[in-house]
Amino acid sequence: TVKLELGKETKLPTEEKDENMFGQVIPMEIDRTWKLISLGDEGGRKVAKLEVTSESSGAAEMQGQGMLAIGQESHFMIAFDVDAKIPISLEGESMFELSFEGGGQSVNFQNESKIVAKYSPL
């Protein structure tokens, strides 16, 4: 459990995690920051608005073939109904980059995504 204070960034401890990419284990470091932007009444609901950022990176030698590196950044705004304990919406962007260098060649792949999601009861 993390206690968030209005307007104050809360940086979580760096997480270390192994990711499997193309059969290669890559040690990753992940940093996350949460910020409570607002807490108020919206249409009779107590709504918390949160800003979440995440950055991760890692690299590994691919069995003597070359170096594989991964980087990811994301930034999201989340609206959450505090009393009902359900999300209302999520909006943000995420960037993923993969690069490989080896055998005199370099390959880079980058993907950027924008996400907009809204919750509505059935």
All heavy atoms as an XYZ file, in Angstrom:
933
protein
N       0.835     -1.178      0.000
C       0.000      0.000      0.000
C       0.884      1.247      0.000
O       1.849      1.328      0.743
C      -0.914      0.024      1.237
O      -1.689     -1.167      1.253
C      -1.814      1.222      1.218
N       0.528      2.202     -0.836
C       1.264      3.454     -0.930
C       0.319      4.591     -0.602
O      -0.778      4.673     -1.149
C       1.833      3.653     -2.356
C       2.508      4.996     -2.478
C       2.785      2.532     -2.715
N       0.715      5.456      0.318
C      -0.100      6.616      0.671
C       0.260      7.770     -0.268
O       1.420      8.176     -0.348
C       0.145      7.009      2.125
C      -0.707      8.177      2.546
C      -0.520      8.523      3.998
C      -1.230      9.811      4.267
N      -2.044      9.827      5.410
N      -0.741      8.292     -0.949
C      -0.534      9.409     -1.862
C      -1.032     10.689     -1.216
O      -2.085     10.711     -0.591
C      -1.282      9.177     -3.177
C      -0.891      7.937     -3.973
C      -1.794      7.785     -5.190
C       0.561      7.993     -4.395
N      -0.244     11.760     -1.390
C      -0.627     13.076     -0.883
C      -0.942     13.976     -2.071
O      -0.231     13.953     -3.075
C       0.503     13.676     -0.052
C       0.803     12.909      1.218
C       1.943     13.533      2.003
O       2.045     14.780      2.023
O       2.733     12.772      2.579
N      -1.982     14.763     -1.939
C      -2.431     15.642     -3.013
C      -1.291     16.536     -3.498
O      -0.649     17.227     -2.704
C      -3.609     16.502     -2.526
C      -4.317     17.340     -3.580
C      -4.917     16.462     -4.665
C      -5.397     18.194     -2.938
N      -1.027     16.480     -4.809
C      -0.022     17.327     -5.438
C       1.416     16.875     -5.271
O       2.325     17.486     -5.823
N       1.660     15.808     -4.546
C       3.030     15.351     -4.282
C       3.329     14.064     -5.050
O       2.552     13.123     -5.002
C       3.223     15.109     -2.784
C       4.614     14.684     -2.416
C       4.735     14.448     -0.915
C       6.127     13.919     -0.593
N       6.239     13.490      0.794
N       4.471     14.052     -5.760
C       4.885     12.836     -6.459
C       5.380     11.803     -5.459
O       6.096     12.139     -4.521
C       6.001     13.141     -7.463
C       5.526     13.844     -8.701
C       6.599     13.929     -9.773
O       7.755     13.497     -9.541
O       6.282     14.422    -10.856
N       4.999     10.561     -5.688
C       5.465      9.455     -4.862
C       6.183      8.477     -5.771
O       5.575      7.850     -6.649
C       4.282      8.752     -4.161
O       3.605      9.714     -3.356
C       4.761      7.611     -3.294
N       7.508      8.375     -5.589
C       8.317      7.474     -6.410
C       8.421      6.139     -5.694
O       8.826      6.069     -4.537
C       9.710      8.063     -6.633
C      10.563      7.255     -7.585
C      11.885      7.969     -7.810
C      12.816      7.298     -8.776
N      12.843      5.888     -8.859
N       8.032      5.083     -6.387
C       8.130      3.747     -5.819
C       9.571      3.257     -5.927
O      10.328      3.722     -6.783
C       7.195      2.791     -6.562
C       5.716      3.152     -6.546
C       4.915      2.097     -7.289
C       5.195      3.307     -5.134
N       9.968      2.310     -5.089
C      11.321      1.753     -5.203
C      11.519      1.133     -6.594
O      10.578      0.574     -7.177
C      11.364      0.671     -4.120
C      10.273      1.025     -3.163
C       9.224      1.721     -3.968
N      12.727      1.236     -7.118
C      13.050      0.642     -8.419
C      12.815     -0.861     -8.353
O      13.263     -1.536     -7.431
C      14.511      0.939     -8.811
O      14.660      2.357     -8.938
C      14.876      0.274    -10.119
N      12.079     -1.359     -9.334
C      11.793     -2.790     -9.414
C      12.761     -3.428    -10.405
O      12.999     -2.889    -11.485
C      10.356     -3.001     -9.888
C       9.957     -4.443    -10.052
C       8.557     -4.636    -10.623
O       7.826     -3.634    -10.775
O       8.212     -5.782    -10.930
N      13.329     -4.552    -10.041
C      14.182     -5.308    -10.951
C      13.436     -6.569    -11.360
O      12.899     -7.278    -10.512
C      15.506     -5.639    -10.280
C      16.323     -4.386     -9.990
C      17.673     -4.682     -9.364
O      17.999     -5.864     -9.149
O      18.394     -3.710     -9.104
N      13.377     -6.799    -12.676
C      12.576     -7.901    -13.192
C      13.226     -8.427    -14.463
O      13.707     -7.657    -15.283
C      11.167     -7.373    -13.482
C      10.199     -8.368    -14.016
C       8.845     -7.685    -14.232
C       7.840     -8.646    -14.803
N       6.560     -7.991    -15.076
N      13.222     -9.734    -14.642
C      13.736    -10.339    -15.872
C      12.612    -10.464    -16.888
O      11.534    -10.966    -16.569
C      14.328    -11.729    -15.593
C      15.642    -11.659    -14.839
O      16.279    -10.598    -14.854
O      16.031    -12.682    -14.232
N      12.859     -9.989    -18.106
C      11.912    -10.114    -19.216
C      12.491    -11.099    -20.227
O      13.695    -11.139    -20.446
C      11.688     -8.765    -19.906
C      10.948     -7.755    -19.078
C       9.469     -8.052    -18.950
O       8.911     -8.793    -19.777
O       8.864     -7.539    -17.994
N      11.628    -11.874    -20.860
C      12.056    -12.817    -21.879
C      11.712    -12.248    -23.249
O      10.549    -12.063    -23.571
C      11.367    -14.165    -21.662
C      11.931    -15.245    -22.551
O      12.353    -14.992    -23.677
N      11.918    -16.459    -22.059
N      12.737    -11.950    -24.041
C      12.549    -11.421    -25.394
C      13.284    -12.330    -26.372
O      14.499    -12.458    -26.296
C      13.131    -10.011    -25.525
C      12.233     -8.968    -24.969
S      10.830     -8.772    -26.041
C      10.726     -7.048    -26.070
N      12.526    -12.949    -27.261
C      13.109    -13.824    -28.278
C      13.947    -14.937    -27.644
O      14.993    -15.315    -28.155
C      13.951    -13.022    -29.279
C      13.254    -11.826    -29.831
C      13.671    -10.544    -29.498
C      12.169    -11.966    -30.671
C      13.020     -9.429    -29.998
C      11.513    -10.851    -31.172
C      11.945     -9.587    -30.848
N      13.512    -15.442    -26.503
C      14.224    -16.511    -25.822
C      15.423    -16.040    -25.028
O      16.156    -16.840    -24.455
N      15.619    -14.731    -24.962
C      16.750    -14.144    -24.234
C      16.239    -13.451    -22.976
O      15.318    -12.641    -23.054
C      17.477    -13.120    -25.123
C      18.588    -12.369    -24.446
C      19.788    -13.249    -24.157
O      20.197    -14.034    -24.992
N      20.341    -13.121    -22.966
N      16.821    -13.778    -21.842
C      16.446    -13.112    -20.597
C      17.160    -11.768    -20.531
O      18.381    -11.684    -20.702
C      16.811    -13.978    -19.373
C      16.551    -13.217    -18.086
C      16.010    -15.271    -19.390
N      16.385    -10.710    -20.298
C      16.942     -9.359    -20.204
C      16.590     -8.790    -18.835
O      15.418     -8.643    -18.504
C      16.385     -8.441    -21.312
C      16.752     -9.038    -22.677
C      16.917     -7.023    -21.164
C      16.183     -8.297    -23.837
N      17.609     -8.491    -18.023
C      17.329     -7.873    -16.721
C      16.870     -6.425    -16.919
O      17.515     -5.655    -17.612
C      18.665     -7.943    -15.986
C      19.703     -8.106    -17.053
C      19.034     -8.718    -18.232
N      15.721     -6.095    -16.322
C      15.129     -4.771    -16.493
C      15.070     -4.050    -15.156
O      14.896     -4.666    -14.108
C      13.706     -4.890    -17.038
C      13.562     -5.611    -18.361
S      14.159     -4.660    -19.752
C      12.941     -3.361    -19.824
N      15.196     -2.735    -15.224
C      14.953     -1.869    -14.068
C      13.741     -1.013    -14.400
O      13.675     -0.415    -15.477
C      16.157     -0.982    -13.774
C      17.318     -1.731    -13.179
C      18.418     -0.819    -12.685
O      18.370      0.403    -12.943
O      19.343     -1.333    -12.042
N      12.778     -0.973    -13.466
C      11.523     -0.267    -13.705
C      11.310      0.773    -12.606
O      11.354      0.441    -11.421
C      10.336     -1.260    -13.714
C      10.592     -2.366    -14.743
C       9.025     -0.533    -13.998
C       9.726     -3.585    -14.564
N      11.112      2.017    -13.021
C      10.831      3.109    -12.087
C       9.423      3.626    -12.340
O       9.052      3.897    -13.488
C      11.834      4.257    -12.271
C      13.235      3.857    -11.835
O      13.381      3.372    -10.708
O      14.176      4.025    -12.634
N       8.646      3.762    -11.251
C       7.269      4.267    -11.361
C       7.068      5.420    -10.390
O       7.572      5.396     -9.269
C       6.272      3.160    -11.035
C       6.208      2.077    -12.069
C       5.106      1.074    -11.750
N       5.097      0.000    -12.715
C       5.728     -1.159    -12.542
N       6.407     -1.397    -11.447
N       5.664     -2.093    -13.470
N       6.291      6.398    -10.855
C       5.944      7.552    -10.029
C       4.435      7.772    -10.118
O       3.857      7.725    -11.206
C       6.680      8.819    -10.514
O       8.086      8.567    -10.514
C       6.385     10.003     -9.615
N       3.809      7.999     -8.965
C       2.376      8.275     -8.870
C       2.194      9.671     -8.292
O       2.969     10.087     -7.434
C       1.696      7.270     -7.941
C       1.594      5.886     -8.497
C       2.611      4.978     -8.607
C       0.444      5.248     -9.004
N       2.161      3.816     -9.147
C       0.808      3.956     -9.404
C      -0.875      5.648     -9.162
C      -0.092      3.062     -9.946
C      -1.774      4.748     -9.701
C      -1.378      3.465    -10.090
N       1.169     10.360     -8.761
C       0.855     11.681     -8.221
C      -0.660     11.844     -8.162
O      -1.339     11.654     -9.172
C       1.469     12.773     -9.103
C       1.271     14.171     -8.567
C       1.988     15.176     -9.473
C       1.873     16.588     -8.981
N       2.550     17.532     -9.882
N      -1.174     12.168     -6.989
C      -2.598     12.439     -6.817
C      -2.839     13.883     -7.254
O      -2.387     14.820     -6.613
C      -3.014     12.235     -5.363
C      -4.472     12.500     -5.007
C      -5.419     11.625     -5.828
C      -4.682     12.277     -3.512
N      -3.504     14.055     -8.389
C      -3.734     15.371     -8.980
C      -4.912     16.076     -8.309
O      -4.856     17.252     -7.992
C      -3.992     15.257    -10.504
C      -2.809     14.592    -11.204
C      -4.313     16.603    -11.118
C      -1.515     15.347    -11.127
N      -5.998     15.332     -8.101
C      -7.172     15.929     -7.467
C      -8.007     14.853     -6.802
O      -7.944     13.677     -7.153
C      -8.017     16.702     -8.487
O      -8.580     15.822     -9.434
N      -8.810     15.297     -5.845
C      -9.749     14.425     -5.150
C     -10.987     15.276     -4.884
O     -10.921     16.257     -4.143
C      -9.144     13.922     -3.835
C      -9.963     12.937     -3.022
C     -10.252     11.676     -3.825
C      -9.227     12.594     -1.737
N     -12.081     14.941     -5.545
C     -13.276     15.779     -5.397
C     -14.535     15.076     -5.845
O     -14.523     13.913     -6.232
N     -15.623     15.819     -5.799
C     -16.933     15.303     -6.144
C     -17.221     15.581     -7.618
O     -17.061     16.705     -8.090
C     -17.994     15.972     -5.262
C     -19.369     15.395     -5.498
O     -19.551     14.204     -5.180
O     -20.243     16.125     -6.014
N     -17.618     14.540     -8.346
C     -18.007     14.684     -9.750
C     -19.290     13.890     -9.961
O     -19.276     12.664     -9.897
C     -16.908     14.154    -10.686
C     -15.699     15.043    -10.772
C     -14.705     14.575    -11.829
O     -15.092     13.822    -12.745
O     -13.550     14.974    -11.720
N     -20.378     14.586    -10.155
C     -21.656     13.930    -10.399
C     -22.092     13.021     -9.264
O     -22.640     11.952     -9.511
N     -21.809     13.424     -8.047
C     -22.206     12.618     -6.893
C     -21.246     11.499     -6.544
O     -21.505     10.711     -5.645
N     -20.123     11.423     -7.257
C     -19.110     10.407     -6.973
C     -17.843     11.068     -6.446
O     -17.462     12.146     -6.895
C     -18.737      9.625     -8.235
C     -19.877      8.871     -8.844
C     -19.420      7.984     -9.973
N     -18.969      8.765    -11.125
C     -18.726      8.250    -12.326
N     -18.869      6.959    -12.523
N     -18.337      9.003    -13.312
N     -17.177     10.427     -5.502
C     -15.871     10.897     -5.027
C     -14.827     10.349     -5.991
O     -14.633      9.130     -6.089
C     -15.613     10.397     -3.606
C     -14.360     10.957     -2.988
C     -14.248     10.515     -1.539
C     -12.996     11.097     -0.910
N     -12.869     10.653      0.481
N     -14.183     11.252     -6.744
C     -13.277     10.853     -7.818
C     -11.849     11.310     -7.520
O     -11.611     12.478     -7.213
C     -13.745     11.423     -9.179
C     -12.748     11.101    -10.278
C     -15.121     10.876     -9.532
N     -10.921     10.364     -7.629
C      -9.491     10.665     -7.518
C      -8.909     10.658     -8.929
O      -9.184      9.749     -9.722
C      -8.791      9.613     -6.664
N      -8.123     11.690     -9.249
C      -7.420     11.735    -10.531
C      -5.934     11.582    -10.240
O      -5.368     12.315     -9.423
C      -7.720     13.030    -11.272
C      -9.161     13.073    -11.721
C      -9.451     14.216    -12.638
C     -10.911     14.157    -13.063
N     -11.297     15.296    -13.865
N      -5.337     10.591    -10.919
C      -3.947     10.222    -10.680
C      -3.128     10.340    -11.948
O      -3.620     10.040    -13.043
C      -3.867      8.774    -10.186
C      -4.745      8.424     -8.997
C      -5.033      6.945     -8.962
C      -4.040      8.856     -7.734
N      -1.885     10.739    -11.794
C      -0.926     10.762    -12.889
C       0.097      9.671    -12.599
O       0.654      9.610    -11.493
C      -0.253     12.129    -12.940
C       0.763     12.288    -14.034
C       1.358     13.689    -13.987
O       2.315     13.902    -13.206
O       0.851     14.562    -14.705
N       0.330      8.797    -13.571
C       1.258      7.686    -13.389
C       2.296      7.713    -14.501
O       1.945      7.788    -15.681
C       0.516      6.329    -13.438
C       1.485      5.183    -13.195
C      -0.626      6.292    -12.445
N       3.564      7.674    -14.128
C       4.633      7.576    -15.120
C       5.467      6.336    -14.811
O       5.621      5.942    -13.654
C       5.550      8.814    -15.136
O       6.111      8.991    -13.839
C       4.804     10.053    -15.537
N       5.971      5.732    -15.874
C       6.786      4.532    -15.732
C       7.907      4.585    -16.764
O       7.673      4.949    -17.919
C       5.923      3.288    -15.958
O       6.707      2.120    -15.917
N       9.103      4.231    -16.332
C      10.252      4.136    -17.232
C      10.966      2.836    -16.925
O      11.186      2.503    -15.762
C      11.213      5.307    -17.034
C      10.632      6.648    -17.409
C      11.638      7.783    -17.233
O      12.822      7.522    -16.985
O      11.208      8.938    -17.343
N      11.303      2.095    -17.969
C      12.043      0.856    -17.770
C      13.097      0.710    -18.858
O      12.932      1.208    -19.971
C      11.099     -0.344    -17.764
O      10.412     -0.464    -18.981
N      14.170      0.030    -18.497
C      15.240     -0.210    -19.468
C      16.036     -1.433    -19.058
O      16.076     -1.816    -17.891
C      16.159      1.014    -19.584
O      16.780      1.261    -18.336
N      16.658     -2.026    -20.056
C      17.510     -3.181    -19.810
C      18.256     -3.560    -21.073
O      17.907     -3.136    -22.175
N      19.303     -4.360    -20.904
C      20.101     -4.807    -22.047
C      20.792     -6.116    -21.682
O      21.029     -6.398    -20.510
C      21.136     -3.747    -22.427
N      21.088     -6.898    -22.718
C      21.788     -8.162    -22.503
C      22.508     -8.571    -23.774
O      22.070     -8.258    -24.881
C      20.813     -9.257    -22.079
N      23.611     -9.285    -23.598
C      24.353     -9.877    -24.708
C      23.571    -11.103    -25.172
O      23.173    -11.935    -24.353
C      25.752    -10.274    -24.249
C      26.632    -10.834    -25.322
C      27.176     -9.801    -26.296
O      27.312     -8.620    -25.909
O      27.453    -10.171    -27.446
N      23.318    -11.200    -26.473
C      22.544    -12.322    -27.010
C      23.470    -13.444    -27.462
O      23.859    -13.507    -28.624
C      21.663    -11.871    -28.167
C      20.474    -11.078    -27.724
S      19.251    -10.850    -29.020
C      18.724    -12.508    -29.347
N      23.844    -14.295    -26.552
C      24.619    -15.505    -26.833
C      25.728    -15.272    -27.858
O      25.862    -15.996    -28.837
C      23.685    -16.625    -27.281
C      22.579    -16.892    -26.284
C      21.438    -17.705    -26.853
O      21.392    -17.993    -28.038
N      20.481    -18.044    -26.008
N      26.513    -14.212    -27.644
C      27.627    -13.906    -28.523
C      27.244    -13.313    -29.864
O      28.100    -13.078    -30.706
N      25.964    -13.051    -30.091
C      25.480    -12.523    -31.371
C      25.478    -11.001    -31.422
O      25.532    -10.418    -32.492
C      24.061    -13.023    -31.645
C      23.917    -14.516    -31.674
C      24.524    -15.118    -32.929
O      24.434    -14.544    -34.003
N      25.162    -16.259    -32.784
N      25.354    -10.358    -30.277
C      25.276     -8.907    -30.231
C      24.515     -8.468    -28.995
O      24.145     -9.276    -28.143
N      24.267     -7.177    -28.922
C      23.609     -6.594    -27.755
C      22.168     -6.244    -28.083
O      21.878     -5.605    -29.090
C      24.357     -5.335    -27.318
C      23.807     -4.695    -26.070
S      23.970     -5.695    -24.583
C      25.705     -5.587    -24.274
N      21.236     -6.679    -27.208
C      19.822     -6.365    -27.335
C      19.447     -5.432    -26.192
O      19.724     -5.731    -25.029
C      18.974     -7.646    -27.262
C      17.464     -7.495    -27.387
C      17.094     -6.978    -28.775
C      16.780     -8.828    -27.126
N      18.856     -4.276    -26.513
C      18.470     -3.290    -25.494
C      16.994     -2.942    -25.650
O      16.469     -2.888    -26.766
C      19.324     -2.033    -25.623
N      16.351     -2.708    -24.510
C      14.926     -2.371    -24.486
C      14.724     -1.127    -23.628
O      15.350     -0.987    -22.576
C      14.092     -3.522    -23.871
C      14.225     -4.775    -24.707
C      12.632     -3.128    -23.733
C      13.593     -5.988    -24.055
N      13.851     -0.246    -24.066
C      13.469      0.917    -23.280
C      11.979      1.151    -23.418
O      11.399      0.907    -24.480
N      11.336      1.564    -22.338
C       9.904      1.839    -22.389
C       9.587      3.011    -21.477
O      10.137      3.117    -20.380
C       9.107      0.608    -21.948
C       7.626      0.800    -22.075
C       6.850     -0.485    -21.820
O       7.413     -1.550    -21.652
N       5.550     -0.373    -21.793
N       8.722      3.892    -21.956
C       8.250      5.031    -21.158
C       6.742      5.122    -21.321
O       6.224      4.903    -22.414
C       8.870      6.340    -21.641
C      10.367      6.417    -21.490
C      10.932      7.720    -22.041
O      10.165      8.691    -22.196
O      12.126      7.748    -22.326
N       6.049      5.443    -20.241
C       4.611      5.655    -20.345
C       4.174      6.737    -19.370
O       4.813      6.969    -18.341
C       3.834      4.358    -20.099
O       4.098      3.858    -18.813
N       3.090      7.388    -19.740
C       2.519      8.471    -18.937
C       1.002      8.355    -19.065
O       0.469      8.401    -20.177
C       2.996      9.829    -19.453
C       2.441     10.974    -18.688
N       3.023     11.443    -17.548
C       1.344     11.728    -18.898
C       2.292     12.446    -17.081
N       1.272     12.641    -17.888
N       0.319      8.173    -17.929
C      -1.128      7.989    -17.946
C      -1.810      8.861    -16.915
O      -1.245      9.157    -15.862
C      -1.493      6.520    -17.643
C      -1.117      5.576    -18.732
C       0.050      4.839    -18.657
C      -1.923      5.433    -19.846
C       0.402      3.972    -19.672
C      -1.580      4.562    -20.869
C      -0.410      3.832    -20.771
N      -3.052      9.239    -17.218
C      -3.945      9.895    -16.268
C      -5.075      8.902    -16.007
O      -5.673      8.376    -16.956
C      -4.519     11.189    -16.847
C      -3.474     12.262    -17.106
S      -2.683     12.877    -15.616
C      -4.008     13.804    -14.905
N      -5.339      8.652    -14.733
C      -6.377      7.703    -14.342
C      -7.397      8.423    -13.470
O      -7.031      9.133    -12.539
C      -5.780      6.528    -13.543
C      -4.722      5.797    -14.366
C      -6.871      5.569    -13.098
C      -3.924      4.776    -13.565
N      -8.685      8.239    -13.764
C      -9.761      8.731    -12.897
C     -10.359      7.498    -12.230
O     -10.633      6.490    -12.893
C     -10.813      9.480    -13.702
N     -10.543      7.585    -10.912
C     -10.950      6.429    -10.119
C     -12.079      6.813     -9.169
O     -11.981      7.804     -8.449
C      -9.727      5.942     -9.327
C      -9.883      4.603     -8.703
C      -9.648      3.455     -9.430
C     -10.239      4.469     -7.373
C      -9.779      2.197     -8.860
C     -10.376      3.229     -6.785
C     -10.147      2.093     -7.533
N     -13.160      6.037     -9.190
C     -14.280      6.243     -8.261
C     -13.871      5.624     -6.930
O     -13.776      4.400     -6.795
C     -15.548      5.574     -8.810
C     -16.772      5.812     -7.946
O     -16.632      5.896     -6.703
O     -17.880      5.892     -8.510
N     -13.587      6.474     -5.962
C     -13.042      6.036     -4.680
C     -14.028      5.167     -3.904
O     -13.654      4.121     -3.361
C     -12.608      7.259     -3.832
C     -12.125      6.825     -2.467
C     -11.528      8.051     -4.558
N     -15.297      5.565     -3.851
C     -16.282      4.820     -3.071
C     -16.623      3.468     -3.706
O     -16.712      2.453     -3.017
C     -17.546      5.648     -2.868
C     -17.279      6.885     -2.018
O     -16.449      6.800     -1.092
O     -17.882      7.936     -2.297
N     -16.807      3.447     -5.014
C     -17.150      2.204     -5.707
C     -15.919      1.326     -5.946
O     -16.045      0.158     -6.304
C     -17.828      2.508     -7.037
N     -14.726      1.916     -5.791
C     -13.452      1.213     -5.990
C     -13.327      0.649     -7.402
O     -12.929     -0.495     -7.603
C     -13.271      0.117     -4.945
C     -13.220      0.671     -3.546
C     -13.028     -0.401     -2.519
C     -12.992      0.287     -1.162
N     -13.151     -0.592     -0.055
N     -13.685      1.492     -8.391
C     -13.570      1.101     -9.792
C     -12.958      2.250    -10.598
O     -13.153      3.416    -10.275
C     -14.931      0.705    -10.410
C     -15.945      1.845    -10.275
C     -15.464     -0.579     -9.798
C     -17.240      1.606    -11.027
N     -12.230      1.916    -11.655
C     -11.711      2.974    -12.528
C     -12.833      3.571    -13.352
O     -13.808      2.891    -13.677
C     -10.715      2.226    -13.424
C     -11.174      0.814    -13.412
C     -11.826      0.586    -12.079
N     -12.695      4.854    -13.676
C     -13.669      5.536    -14.534
C     -13.076      5.721    -15.930
O     -13.731      5.498    -16.929
C     -14.053      6.913    -13.939
C     -14.722      6.716    -12.582
C     -14.957      7.673    -14.888
C     -14.885      7.995    -11.806
N     -11.795      6.126    -15.956
C     -11.152      6.329    -17.252
C      -9.635      6.238    -17.119
O      -9.078      6.380    -16.033
C     -11.538      7.689    -17.846
O     -11.030      8.731    -17.035
N      -9.016      6.001    -18.263
C      -7.562      5.949    -18.365
C      -7.190      6.565    -19.703
O      -7.810      6.249    -20.724
C      -7.083      4.493    -18.312
C      -5.594      4.312    -18.583
C      -4.926      3.731    -17.343
C      -5.377      3.395    -19.756
N      -6.225      7.468    -19.687
C      -5.791      8.106    -20.927
C      -4.297      8.358    -20.842
O      -3.791      8.814    -19.818
C      -6.536      9.425    -21.136
C      -6.267     10.057    -22.469
C      -7.184     11.233    -22.767
O      -8.246     11.343    -22.145
O      -6.811     12.031    -23.640
N      -3.582      8.027    -21.927
C      -2.148      8.271    -21.888
C      -1.425      7.765    -23.113
O      -2.029      7.350    -24.104
N      -0.099      7.821    -23.001
C       0.772      7.428    -24.100
C       1.862      6.501    -23.581
O       2.286      6.600    -22.435
C       1.410      8.660    -24.731
C       0.405      9.605    -25.335
C       1.033     10.857    -25.907
O       2.247     11.088    -25.685
O       0.322     11.609    -26.570
N       2.294      5.615    -24.486
C       3.347      4.679    -24.144
C       4.300      4.573    -25.334
O       3.863      4.582    -26.490
C       2.738      3.311    -23.826
O       3.733      2.404    -23.460
N       5.593      4.475    -25.048
C       6.606      4.321    -26.086
C       7.462      3.111    -25.743
O       7.879      2.930    -24.597
C       7.474      5.581    -26.166
C       8.488      5.594    -27.308
S      10.035      4.702    -27.057
C      10.756      5.519    -25.676
N       7.709      2.271    -26.736
C       8.545      1.086    -26.584
C       9.631      1.141    -27.644
O       9.353      1.424    -28.805
C       7.695     -0.181    -26.769
C       8.495     -1.445    -26.785
C       8.885     -2.053    -25.605
C       8.866     -2.032    -27.990
C       9.624     -3.225    -25.617
C       9.601     -3.205    -28.013
C       9.980     -3.810    -26.825
N      10.863      0.878    -27.241
C      11.977      0.880    -28.196
C      12.839     -0.344    -27.967
O      13.167     -0.687    -26.827
C      12.811      2.148    -28.050
C      13.899      2.256    -29.091
C      14.597      3.605    -29.079
O      14.474      4.338    -28.080
O      15.263      3.919    -30.067
N      13.193     -1.006    -29.056
C      14.059     -2.172    -29.014
C      15.187     -1.928    -30.000
O      14.951     -1.467    -31.118
C      13.261     -3.418    -29.419
C      14.013     -4.729    -29.414
C      13.145     -5.801    -28.786
C      14.382     -5.133    -30.822
N      16.409     -2.200    -29.593
C      17.530     -2.047    -30.521
C      18.471     -3.239    -30.398
O      18.631     -3.821    -29.328
C      18.283     -0.738    -30.276
O      18.837     -0.710    -28.979
N      19.062     -3.607    -31.510
C      20.018     -4.704    -31.571
C      21.236     -4.235    -32.340
O      21.116     -3.631    -33.404
C      19.402     -5.929    -32.264
C      20.397     -7.036    -32.482
C      20.752     -7.864    -31.433
C      20.994     -7.216    -33.715
C      21.686     -8.881    -31.619
C      21.916     -8.230    -33.916
C      22.271     -9.063    -32.867
N      22.399     -4.511    -31.784
C      23.651     -4.205    -32.474
C      24.524     -5.444    -32.425
O      24.757     -6.017    -31.358
C      24.368     -3.032    -31.807
C      23.653     -1.718    -31.991
C      24.454     -0.542    -31.463
O      25.677     -0.650    -31.342
O      23.816      0.480    -31.167
N      24.986     -5.853    -33.590
C      25.862     -7.016    -33.659
C      26.187     -7.355    -35.091
O      25.421     -7.041    -36.006
N      27.321     -7.998    -35.290
C      27.721     -8.409    -36.633
C      27.836     -7.252    -37.600
O      27.585     -7.407    -38.781
N      28.203     -6.077    -37.094
C      28.346     -4.912    -37.958
C      27.026     -4.292    -38.379
O      26.999     -3.449    -39.272
N      25.932     -4.721    -37.767
C      24.620     -4.182    -38.122
C      23.933     -3.610    -36.889
O      24.212     -4.002    -35.765
C      23.741     -5.275    -38.726
C      24.260     -5.820    -40.017
C      23.318     -6.859    -40.600
O      22.309     -7.214    -40.012
N      23.645     -7.343    -41.788
N      23.015     -2.704    -37.173
C      22.229     -2.097    -36.106
C      20.770     -2.050    -36.558
O      20.471     -1.608    -37.664
C      22.736     -0.681    -35.827
O      21.942     -0.062    -34.855
N      19.870     -2.528    -35.696
C      18.442     -2.521    -36.004
C      17.709     -1.858    -34.841
O      17.961     -2.187    -33.683
C      17.906     -3.961    -36.194
C      16.408     -3.947    -36.440
C      18.641     -4.665    -37.313
N      16.824     -0.917    -35.161
C      16.028     -0.241    -34.143
C      14.553     -0.365    -34.495
O      14.173     -0.229    -35.656
C      16.386      1.245    -34.044
C      17.764      1.456    -33.481
O      18.096      0.940    -32.428
N      18.587      2.202    -34.198
N      13.745     -0.607    -33.471
C      12.297     -0.673    -33.620
C      11.692      0.201    -32.542
O      12.078      0.123    -31.381
C      11.805     -2.118    -33.460
C      10.314     -2.239    -33.360
C       9.520     -2.190    -34.490
C       9.698     -2.375    -32.122
C       8.138     -2.294    -34.389
C       8.314     -2.473    -32.012
C       7.541     -2.432    -33.156
N      10.745      1.054    -32.933
C      10.090      1.921    -31.961
C       8.590      1.914    -32.221
O       8.151      1.958    -33.367
C      10.613      3.347    -32.063
C      10.083      4.250    -30.983
C      10.743      5.628    -31.006
O      11.473      5.973    -31.908
N      10.461      6.413    -30.007
N       7.814      1.836    -31.139
C       6.362      1.847    -31.237
C       5.817      2.859    -30.232
O       6.195      2.826    -29.061
C       5.797      0.454    -30.945
C       4.290      0.421    -31.051
O       3.703      0.972    -31.969
N       3.654     -0.235    -30.102
N       4.936      3.728    -30.693
C       4.276      4.681    -29.808
C       2.784      4.422    -29.857
O       2.217      4.246    -30.933
C       4.590      6.112    -30.233
C       6.056      6.453    -30.050
C       6.385      7.891    -30.369
O       5.483      8.753    -30.265
O       7.536      8.155    -30.735
N       2.164      4.369    -28.682
C       0.730      4.088    -28.586
C       0.047      5.153    -27.756
O       0.601      5.634    -26.775
C       0.493      2.736    -27.906
O       1.127      1.703    -28.592
N      -1.163      5.486    -28.150
C      -2.001      6.384    -27.361
C      -3.226      5.579    -26.956
O      -3.834      4.909    -27.780
C      -2.403      7.613    -28.165
C      -3.159      8.619    -27.342
C      -3.335      9.930    -28.068
C      -3.951     10.930    -27.104
N      -3.858     12.282    -27.579
N      -3.567      5.652    -25.673
C      -4.661      4.838    -25.156
C      -5.712      5.746    -24.510
O      -5.370      6.628    -23.731
C      -4.141      3.836    -24.118
C      -3.136      2.884    -24.777
C      -5.281      3.059    -23.471
C      -2.354      2.049    -23.801
N      -6.979      5.503    -24.847
C      -8.095      6.188    -24.210
C      -9.106      5.098    -23.865
O      -9.577      4.385    -24.742
C      -8.752      7.236    -25.132
C      -9.964      7.864    -24.463
C      -7.741      8.307    -25.527
N      -9.405      4.962    -22.581
C     -10.353      3.932    -22.133
C     -11.318      4.552    -21.133
O     -10.916      5.336    -20.285
C      -9.606      2.773    -21.500
N     -12.577      4.190    -21.233
C     -13.592      4.679    -20.316
C     -14.406      3.500    -19.816
O     -14.749      2.599    -20.575
C     -14.492      5.697    -20.988
C     -13.738      6.937    -21.425
C     -14.674      8.075    -21.732
C     -13.956      9.281    -22.277
N     -13.037      9.914    -21.403
N     -14.731      3.525    -18.527
C     -15.540      2.483    -17.922
C     -17.006      2.891    -17.967
O     -17.355      4.027    -17.687
C     -15.121      2.270    -16.474
C     -16.059      1.390    -15.691
C     -15.941     -0.002    -15.757
C     -17.074      1.922    -14.917
C     -16.800     -0.822    -15.074
C     -17.956      1.098    -14.221
C     -17.811     -0.264    -14.295
O     -18.673     -1.070    -13.613
N     -17.847      1.952    -18.341
C     -19.279      2.192    -18.239
C     -19.942      0.881    -17.812
O     -19.660     -0.164    -18.365
C     -19.860      2.688    -19.564
O     -19.684      1.739    -20.576
N     -20.790      0.956    -16.814
C     -21.453     -0.264    -16.336
C     -22.393     -0.825    -17.395
O     -22.932     -0.085    -18.204
C     -22.217      0.191    -15.105
C     -22.342      1.665    -15.234
C     -21.208      2.138    -16.086
N     -22.586     -2.138    -17.372
C     -23.477     -2.800    -18.346
C     -24.929     -2.535    -18.022
O     -25.331     -2.321    -16.946
C     -23.212     -4.306    -18.349
C     -21.824     -4.685    -18.801
C     -21.623     -6.189    -18.649
C     -21.598     -4.290    -20.250
